[in-house]
Amino acid sequence: MVKLAVDGGTAVRTTPWPARRLFGEAERAAALALFDQAIGSGQAFGYNGAPEEQYRQQFAAFLGGGQAHTVNSGTSAVLAAVAGCALPPFSEVVVPPITDPGGVMPVALLNLIPVVADAVPGSYNVGAASLEAALTARTSAVLVAHIAGDPVEMGPVVELCRQRGLKLIEDCAQAHGATCDGKLVGTFGDIAAFSTMSGKHHATGAQGGVVWSADEQTFWRARRFADRGKPFGTTATTNVEAGLNLNLNDLSAAIGLPQLAKLPSIIDRRRAVADAIVAGLKQIPGVRPGWIPAGARSAHWFLRVEVDPVAIRVPMGDFVKAVSAEGIPVGWPYTVITSDAEWFRSQIVFGTPGLPWSAPQYSGPRHPEYALPQARLNRDRQFNVYLHEACSQDEASDVVAAISKVAQAYRA
Ligand SMILES: Cc1ncc(COP(=O)(O)O)c(C=O)c1O
């Protein structure tokens, strides 16, 4: 039996992962051009100028139509998207069990009650059945997140929301270009939010986000919220509602433009690497690729791998530690279950703990308990492999070789 690197053996891989090189000459040139223009004209660049407008149009074109608005983070995009739905205050919004806090906190901050749905078998994501179990007479909207770039099975979710008259918000922070039944995620619901911070598939500089909708009214409401209620999309002449200043800016959008041009090839290259890993994993007893719905195509922000606790005799933490020691970037467990986070458990949203759950206008449970057995099980049994578009078939082979080596050593 070969000796694992974690036990002092030779690692499968001794060189680091290739650098991602997300930003290059095109992004530098775009930023410098904006500075040159500002210096030449004596006018500082700002926001809502030509680069931002161009980026918005090109982003909307990427999604096949509709309208895009640029904001300063993915969290801001979720906030503006939820605000754009104009939900009744203190109604319930169903949220994912496994996601970034920035994909949930906006709900509570808008005086809406987040209700956590369970995951579906084999996934970090929710599905129609788990969402339906979380619905009450107080539910006004469903917010789904396509975690890891793996699409939620959207057909039945759209149907559920249609039948129940619920708004549907898609958090596509991790899923630029992912598809479900050939349709891009983000285009299934009433409104979608994207994060364009520099860890994502494509970026508007260091931070950023996009809110997108094909529905005029929803879009303009989101846009007004994102800029202090300015009367965008109305004939009013003063600020028409309360909002925040969530604006992006022209410099970030200028950097985002060449990024957007690269996005299709970024997605293709991630898929090529992930496909090779998935094919290899299918040959290894005791592990398998994380489930995604039939007809879905992931954008692979990362790749989920499921370990069979009966076939593998060591705890998950030991398994992942051993794969990591073989030189592969992996992580486990992925994030904190939404309702286990301190802010959620202690209900610290506004000054007085308890709000919005404790508001007299809310008639649901003030201290809900969430078992979420499927989400916990899937989170316990799945670890993440961190791949990106600069990875090649070499990295894919190393991932498969390392997982195979560890699985063989630890097979029951
Ligand atoms: C699913 C999800 N939603 C929302 C966010 C928040 O995005 P940002 O970090 O750009 O605010 C993230 C960030 O990674 C995310 O993964």
The ligand as a Gaussian input file, in Angstrom:
#p B3LYP/6-31G(d) Opt

LIG

0 1
 C      -24.300000      32.648000      -2.592000
 C      -23.745000      33.976000      -2.224000
 N      -24.586000      35.008000      -2.022000
 C      -24.162000      36.229000      -1.709000
 C      -22.814000      36.494000      -1.589000
 C      -22.354000      37.863000      -1.215000
 O      -21.574000      38.411000      -2.236000
 P      -20.476000      39.533000      -1.894000
 O      -19.360000      38.846000      -1.169000
 O      -20.056000      40.029000      -3.231000
 O      -21.155000      40.553000      -1.084000
 C      -21.876000      35.474000      -1.795000
 C      -20.439000      35.714000      -1.667000
 O      -19.614000      34.862000      -1.893000
 C      -22.354000      34.183000      -2.118000
 O      -21.521000      33.173000      -2.317000

